[in-house]
């Protein structure tokens, strides 16, 4: 026997030991607990009119005071003052209170509750659950069928209990001793008798559902209950959830256009490899999907899933169909896997042919004409200004020359006047022969 088989055998021995010893650890008188007892998570319970007898099973710690029962009208029932129609049995660690023909309505127990308190009812309306396995695998799909009957006949819910539904729950089977802890309820699902999904006929009193054991391995109380606003019935069974006998891995495509690879490892100590197959689908969030089936053998432990020709995000869901080594048919819904396909890289640009580029002649610009016109205007303005300056310069020179000539003439005349003889002192000139 190899190491893996030895560990598996040890695990089975421990679980079987807990199965045998658990009821004795749960209470002093282990035979008082029945599968049809209903847990009192909040110490409250509504009794419907069809209940003939109800029994409260209230656990308490050592030397703790007895519980108190509160009727729907608010009046209380004490252990030391028991009225007619009530039977009270008090032990060291629990109170057993039985009510005959209890008043319909909400009842309450004032008692310490660590998740072990229960109520047992006797009524013509009963809940019967089809047998289901005690040893399950993680993520195994379990078919549950429950029937409500009244005096042995199925209840027609449409006329009697139109709002009733079936709840599937798991409770940890470990006893809670810490005052700050309680029993956690894991709700697997709630189902209506509406003829949808796995339910065959609507309102026929038969609830059918497929529950997936999506929990960690361990020991649990599996509770099947049906209830509405004024009605509640339950069935409880201890179950063991083992680790999944198969593990899968998904390798996404390495590049665009390649296929994703699906690999698996099967525990052949738990599953019969003959007739084993996988069924699954690949889908995305826009409505596209494609199904596939895989039939493994000893030589192949990995397969390619359908190729995908579009980029985006995808998910793969796979279910295993087969038999255990004991011959029990099982279906295991394995965890979904997600992957992403990136778009293909863009193709390289194609070389462009060399084409002679003929540059168009530039359009004639108006700037040369503007610049030329400005130059002409400047030249004309300069010429006019120069001509005017030249005329003024010429006139100035002419005036200056005339002034100089006038000044010279005046100086010459002055000199002449100074050098000329005095005419008054001059004797007249006598000309001979003139006398």
C-alpha positions as CSV (number, residue, x, y, z in Angstrom):
1,X,0.0,0.0,0.0
2,X,1.5,3.3,-1.1
3,X,1.5,6.5,0.9
4,X,-1.5,8.0,-0.8
5,X,-3.6,4.9,-0.2
6,X,-2.5,4.9,3.5
7,X,-3.5,8.5,4.0
8,X,-6.9,7.9,2.3
9,X,-7.5,4.9,4.6
10,X,-6.6,6.9,7.7
11,X,-9.0,9.6,6.5
12,X,-11.8,7.1,6.1
13,X,-11.2,5.7,9.6
14,X,-11.3,9.1,11.2
15,X,-14.5,10.0,9.4
16,X,-16.2,6.7,10.2
17,X,-15.2,7.1,13.8
18,X,-16.7,10.6,14.0
19,X,-19.9,9.1,12.4
20,X,-20.2,6.6,15.2
21,X,-19.1,8.8,18.1
22,X,-20.7,12.0,17.1
23,X,-24.3,11.4,18.4
24,X,-22.9,10.4,21.8
25,X,-20.9,13.6,22.0
26,X,-23.9,15.7,21.0
27,X,-26.0,14.8,24.0
28,X,-26.2,12.5,27.0
29,X,-29.2,10.7,25.4
30,X,-28.2,10.5,21.8
31,X,-31.3,8.6,20.7
32,X,-33.5,11.6,21.4
33,X,-32.4,13.4,18.2
34,X,-34.4,12.6,15.0
35,X,-33.8,13.5,11.4
36,X,-37.1,15.5,11.3
37,X,-36.1,17.8,14.2
38,X,-35.9,21.5,13.2
39,X,-33.1,23.7,14.4
40,X,-34.0,26.7,16.5
41,X,-31.4,29.2,15.4
42,X,-33.0,32.1,17.1
43,X,-35.1,30.1,19.6
44,X,-38.3,31.1,17.7
45,X,-40.7,28.9,15.9
46,X,-44.1,29.4,14.3
47,X,-46.6,26.5,14.9
48,X,-49.2,26.0,12.2
49,X,-52.8,24.9,13.0
50,X,-52.1,21.3,11.9
51,X,-49.6,20.6,14.6
52,X,-50.9,18.1,17.2
53,X,-47.8,18.1,19.4
54,X,-44.6,20.1,19.6
55,X,-41.5,19.3,21.7
56,X,-38.8,21.8,22.4
57,X,-35.3,20.3,22.9
58,X,-33.4,23.0,24.7
59,X,-29.7,22.4,25.7
60,X,-28.1,24.4,28.5
61,X,-24.8,24.5,30.3
62,X,-24.2,22.9,33.6
63,X,-25.9,24.5,36.5
64,X,-27.7,27.0,34.2
65,X,-31.3,27.9,35.0
66,X,-34.1,26.2,33.3
67,X,-35.6,27.6,30.1
68,X,-38.8,29.6,29.8
69,X,-41.4,29.1,27.1
70,X,-43.3,32.1,25.8
71,X,-46.8,31.5,24.2
72,X,-48.0,33.5,21.2
73,X,-50.1,35.7,23.5
74,X,-47.0,36.6,25.6
75,X,-47.7,34.5,28.6
76,X,-44.9,32.3,30.0
77,X,-44.5,28.7,31.0
78,X,-41.9,27.9,33.7
79,X,-40.4,24.6,34.8
80,X,-41.8,25.1,38.3
81,X,-45.3,26.0,37.1
82,X,-46.3,23.6,34.4
83,X,-50.0,23.9,33.2
84,X,-52.1,21.1,31.9
85,X,-51.3,20.0,28.3
86,X,-47.6,20.6,29.0
87,X,-44.9,18.0,30.0
88,X,-41.5,19.3,31.2
89,X,-38.5,17.0,31.6
90,X,-35.5,18.6,33.2
91,X,-32.0,17.0,33.0
92,X,-28.6,18.2,34.0
93,X,-27.9,19.9,30.6
94,X,-31.2,20.2,28.8
95,X,-35.0,20.9,29.0
96,X,-37.5,18.8,27.1
97,X,-40.8,20.6,26.9
98,X,-43.7,18.9,25.1
99,X,-46.9,20.8,24.2
100,X,-50.1,19.0,23.4
101,X,-52.4,20.8,20.8
102,X,-50.3,24.0,21.0
103,X,-51.8,27.3,20.1
104,X,-51.0,28.3,16.5
105,X,-48.7,31.3,16.2
106,X,-45.1,32.3,17.1
107,X,-43.6,30.6,20.1
108,X,-40.3,31.5,21.8
109,X,-37.9,29.8,24.1
110,X,-35.8,31.9,26.5
111,X,-32.7,29.8,26.8
112,X,-29.1,29.8,25.9
113,X,-28.7,28.7,22.3
114,X,-25.4,27.6,20.7
115,X,-27.1,26.2,17.6
116,X,-28.1,22.8,19.1
117,X,-31.6,23.6,20.2
118,X,-34.4,22.0,18.2
119,X,-38.1,21.5,18.0
120,X,-40.0,18.4,17.1
121,X,-43.5,18.5,15.8
122,X,-46.2,15.8,15.4
123,X,-48.6,16.6,12.6
124,X,-50.5,15.0,9.7
125,X,-48.4,17.2,7.4
126,X,-45.0,15.6,7.0
127,X,-41.9,16.1,4.9
128,X,-40.4,13.0,3.3
129,X,-37.0,13.1,1.6
130,X,-35.8,10.5,-0.9
131,X,-32.6,8.8,0.4
132,X,-29.3,10.4,-0.7
133,X,-25.7,9.4,-0.1
134,X,-24.0,10.2,3.2
135,X,-20.5,10.4,1.6
136,X,-20.2,13.1,-1.0
137,X,-17.4,14.8,-3.0
138,X,-16.7,18.5,-3.1
139,X,-18.6,20.2,-5.9
140,X,-20.7,17.0,-6.5
141,X,-24.1,17.6,-8.0
142,X,-26.7,16.0,-5.7
143,X,-30.3,15.4,-6.6
144,X,-32.7,16.1,-3.7
145,X,-36.4,15.2,-3.9
146,X,-38.8,16.1,-1.1
147,X,-42.5,15.4,-0.8
148,X,-45.0,17.2,1.5
149,X,-47.8,14.9,2.5
150,X,-51.0,15.3,4.6
151,X,-52.1,12.0,6.2
152,X,-50.0,10.1,3.6
153,X,-51.4,12.0,0.5
154,X,-49.3,14.6,-1.3
155,X,-50.2,18.2,-0.4
156,X,-51.6,20.3,-3.3
157,X,-49.6,23.5,-2.7
158,X,-51.7,25.6,-5.1
159,X,-54.6,25.5,-2.7
160,X,-53.0,24.8,0.7
161,X,-49.5,26.2,0.7
162,X,-49.0,28.4,-2.4
163,X,-45.9,30.3,-1.1
164,X,-44.0,27.2,0.3
165,X,-40.5,26.6,-0.9
166,X,-37.7,24.1,-0.2
167,X,-34.4,25.2,1.3
168,X,-31.2,23.2,1.3
169,X,-28.7,24.1,4.0
170,X,-25.5,22.8,5.6
171,X,-24.6,23.2,9.2
172,X,-21.1,22.5,10.6
173,X,-21.3,19.4,12.7
174,X,-18.7,20.5,15.2
175,X,-20.1,21.5,18.7
176,X,-19.7,25.1,19.6
177,X,-18.6,25.7,23.2
178,X,-17.5,29.3,23.1
179,X,-20.2,31.8,24.1
180,X,-19.2,34.1,21.3
181,X,-19.6,31.6,18.5
182,X,-22.6,29.9,16.9
183,X,-23.5,27.5,14.2
184,X,-23.1,29.0,10.7
185,X,-25.7,28.1,8.2
186,X,-24.5,27.6,4.6
187,X,-27.6,28.0,2.3
188,X,-27.1,25.9,-0.9
189,X,-30.2,27.2,-2.5
190,X,-34.0,27.8,-2.3
191,X,-36.3,26.1,-4.7
192,X,-40.0,26.5,-5.6
193,X,-42.5,23.8,-6.7
194,X,-43.0,25.7,-10.0
195,X,-42.2,23.1,-12.6
196,X,-39.1,24.9,-13.7
197,X,-35.5,23.7,-14.0
198,X,-35.3,20.2,-12.4
199,X,-38.8,20.4,-10.9
200,X,-41.1,18.1,-12.9
201,X,-44.6,19.5,-12.2
202,X,-45.7,22.7,-10.7
203,X,-47.7,22.8,-7.4
204,X,-47.8,19.0,-6.9
205,X,-46.2,19.0,-3.5
206,X,-43.0,17.4,-4.8
207,X,-39.8,19.5,-4.7
208,X,-36.9,18.5,-6.9
209,X,-33.5,20.2,-7.1
210,X,-29.9,19.6,-8.0
211,X,-27.6,21.0,-5.4
212,X,-23.9,21.5,-5.9
213,X,-21.8,20.8,-2.8
214,X,-19.6,23.9,-3.2
215,X,-18.1,23.7,0.3
216,X,-14.8,22.8,1.9
217,X,-14.4,19.2,2.9
218,X,-15.7,18.1,6.3
219,X,-18.7,16.8,8.3
220,X,-22.0,18.7,8.0
221,X,-25.6,18.4,8.9
222,X,-27.5,18.5,5.6
223,X,-30.9,20.0,6.3
224,X,-33.8,19.9,3.8
225,X,-36.6,22.2,5.0
226,X,-39.8,23.5,3.5
227,X,-41.7,26.5,4.8
228,X,-43.7,29.6,4.2
229,X,-45.0,32.3,6.4
230,X,-46.9,30.0,8.8
231,X,-45.5,26.5,8.1
232,X,-42.2,24.7,8.5
233,X,-41.0,21.1,8.2
234,X,-37.5,19.8,8.1
235,X,-35.3,16.7,7.5
236,X,-31.7,16.4,8.7
237,X,-29.0,14.0,7.8
238,X,-25.3,13.9,8.6
239,X,-23.0,13.9,5.5
240,X,-19.3,13.8,4.9
241,X,-17.8,15.9,2.1
242,X,-14.6,14.6,0.7
243,X,-12.1,16.5,-1.5
244,X,-12.8,16.4,-5.2
245,X,-11.4,13.2,-6.8
246,X,-10.3,15.2,-9.9
247,X,-8.3,18.3,-10.5
248,X,-8.1,20.2,-13.7
249,X,-5.9,22.9,-15.1
250,X,-6.4,25.1,-18.1
251,X,-3.5,26.5,-20.1
252,X,-4.7,29.4,-22.2
253,X,-3.6,29.8,-25.8
254,X,0.0,31.0,-26.1
255,X,-0.8,33.1,-29.2
256,X,-3.8,34.1,-31.3
257,X,-5.0,31.2,-33.4
258,X,-3.7,28.5,-31.1
259,X,-5.8,26.2,-28.9
260,X,-6.3,26.2,-25.1
261,X,-5.1,23.0,-23.4
262,X,-7.3,21.1,-20.8
263,X,-5.3,18.9,-18.4
264,X,-6.7,16.7,-15.5
265,X,-5.6,14.3,-12.8
266,X,-8.0,11.7,-11.5
267,X,-7.8,9.9,-8.2
268,X,-8.2,6.3,-9.4
269,X,-8.7,5.1,-5.7
270,X,-12.1,6.9,-5.7
271,X,-13.3,6.9,-9.4
272,X,-13.7,4.1,-11.8
273,X,-11.7,5.2,-14.9
274,X,-14.0,3.1,-17.2
275,X,-16.8,5.1,-18.7
276,X,-15.5,8.4,-17.3
277,X,-15.9,11.5,-19.5
278,X,-16.0,15.3,-19.3
279,X,-18.6,17.6,-20.8
280,X,-18.2,21.3,-20.9
281,X,-18.5,24.5,-22.9
282,X,-16.5,27.5,-23.8
283,X,-18.4,30.8,-23.7
284,X,-18.0,34.6,-23.5
285,X,-20.2,37.4,-22.1
286,X,-21.8,38.3,-25.4
287,X,-23.8,35.1,-25.9
288,X,-21.3,33.0,-27.9
289,X,-20.7,29.4,-26.7
290,X,-19.4,26.1,-28.0
291,X,-19.8,22.7,-26.3
292,X,-17.2,19.9,-26.2
293,X,-16.8,16.3,-24.7
294,X,-13.6,14.6,-23.6
295,X,-13.2,10.9,-23.1
296,X,-9.9,10.3,-21.2
297,X,-7.8,7.2,-21.3
298,X,-4.6,6.0,-19.7
299,X,-2.4,7.5,-22.4
300,X,-4.0,10.9,-22.6
301,X,-4.4,13.3,-19.7
302,X,-4.7,16.5,-21.7
303,X,-6.8,17.7,-24.6
304,X,-7.3,20.7,-26.7
305,X,-10.6,22.6,-26.4
306,X,-12.3,24.2,-29.4
307,X,-10.2,26.8,-31.1
308,X,-11.4,30.4,-30.9
309,X,-11.1,32.9,-33.8
310,X,-11.9,36.1,-31.9
311,X,-10.0,37.9,-29.2
312,X,-11.7,38.7,-25.9
313,X,-12.4,37.1,-22.5
314,X,-13.7,33.5,-22.3
315,X,-14.7,31.1,-19.6
316,X,-14.7,27.3,-19.5
317,X,-17.1,25.2,-17.4
318,X,-16.6,21.4,-17.2
319,X,-18.6,18.6,-15.5
320,X,-17.3,15.2,-14.8
321,X,-19.6,12.2,-15.3
322,X,-18.6,8.8,-14.0
323,X,-18.9,6.2,-11.2
324,X,-17.2,5.7,-7.9
325,X,-15.3,2.5,-7.2
326,X,-18.5,1.3,-5.3
327,X,-20.6,1.8,-8.4
328,X,-22.4,5.0,-7.4
329,X,-23.2,7.4,-10.3
330,X,-21.8,10.9,-9.7
331,X,-21.7,14.2,-11.5
332,X,-19.1,16.8,-10.3
333,X,-19.3,20.4,-11.5
334,X,-15.7,21.6,-11.5
335,X,-14.7,25.1,-11.0
336,X,-14.9,27.5,-13.9
337,X,-11.7,28.7,-15.5
338,X,-11.2,32.0,-17.3
339,X,-8.7,33.2,-19.9
340,X,-8.1,36.0,-22.3
341,X,-7.2,36.0,-26.0
342,X,-5.3,39.0,-27.2
343,X,-5.8,40.4,-30.6
344,X,-3.3,39.4,-33.3
345,X,-0.4,41.8,-33.9
346,X,-1.0,44.1,-36.9
347,X,0.6,43.0,-40.2
348,X,3.8,44.8,-41.3
349,X,3.2,47.7,-43.7
350,X,3.5,46.8,-47.4
351,X,6.3,48.6,-49.3
352,X,4.9,51.4,-51.4
353,X,6.1,51.6,-55.1
354,X,8.4,54.4,-56.0
355,X,6.5,56.9,-58.0
356,X,8.2,59.9,-59.6
357,X,6.8,63.0,-57.9
358,X,6.3,65.9,-60.2
359,X,6.4,69.0,-58.2
360,X,3.9,71.5,-59.5
361,X,5.1,74.9,-60.5
362,X,4.7,77.4,-57.8
363,X,2.0,79.9,-58.4
364,X,3.2,83.4,-59.0
365,X,3.5,85.4,-55.9
366,X,2.2,88.9,-55.5
367,X,4.9,89.8,-53.0
368,X,7.5,90.7,-55.6
369,X,5.0,93.1,-57.1
370,X,4.2,94.6,-53.8
371,X,7.9,95.0,-52.9
372,X,8.6,96.4,-56.3
373,X,5.8,98.9,-56.0
374,X,7.0,100.0,-52.6
375,X,10.5,100.5,-54.0
376,X,9.1,102.6,-56.9
377,X,7.1,104.7,-54.5
378,X,10.1,105.2,-52.3
379,X,12.3,106.1,-55.3
380,X,9.7,108.6,-56.5
381,X,9.4,110.1,-53.1
382,X,13.2,110.3,-52.8
383,X,13.5,111.9,-56.2
384,X,10.8,114.4,-55.4
385,X,12.4,115.2,-52.1
386,X,15.9,115.5,-53.7
387,X,14.6,117.8,-56.5
388,X,12.9,120.1,-53.9
389,X,16.1,120.1,-51.9
390,X,18.2,120.8,-55.0
391,X,16.0,123.8,-56.0
392,X,16.1,125.2,-52.6
393,X,19.9,124.8,-52.5
394,X,20.2,126.4,-55.9
395,X,18.1,129.4,-54.9
396,X,20.1,129.8,-51.7
397,X,23.3,129.8,-53.6
398,X,22.0,132.3,-56.1
399,X,20.8,134.6,-53.4
400,X,24.1,134.3,-51.6
401,X,26.0,135.2,-54.8
402,X,23.9,138.2,-55.5
403,X,24.3,139.4,-51.9
404,X,28.0,139.0,-52.2
405,X,28.1,140.9,-55.6
406,X,26.0,143.7,-54.1
407,X,28.3,143.9,-51.1
408,X,31.3,144.1,-53.5
409,X,29.7,146.8,-55.5
410,X,28.9,148.7,-52.4
411,X,32.5,148.4,-51.3
412,X,33.9,149.5,-54.7
413,X,31.6,152.5,-54.8
414,X,32.7,153.5,-51.4
415,X,36.3,153.3,-52.4
416,X,35.7,155.4,-55.5
417,X,33.9,158.0,-53.5
418,X,36.7,158.3,-51.1
419,X,39.3,158.7,-53.8
420,X,37.5,161.2,-56.1
421,X,38.6,165.0,-56.0
422,X,36.4,167.6,-54.3
423,X,34.4,169.2,-57.0
424,X,33.8,172.4,-55.1
425,X,37.5,173.3,-54.9
426,X,38.3,172.5,-58.4
427,X,38.8,175.3,-60.9
428,X,37.0,175.1,-64.1
429,X,39.2,174.0,-66.9
430,X,40.0,176.5,-69.4
431,X,40.3,175.5,-72.8
432,X,42.4,177.8,-75.0
433,X,40.6,179.6,-77.6
434,X,37.4,179.4,-75.7
435,X,37.6,182.9,-74.6
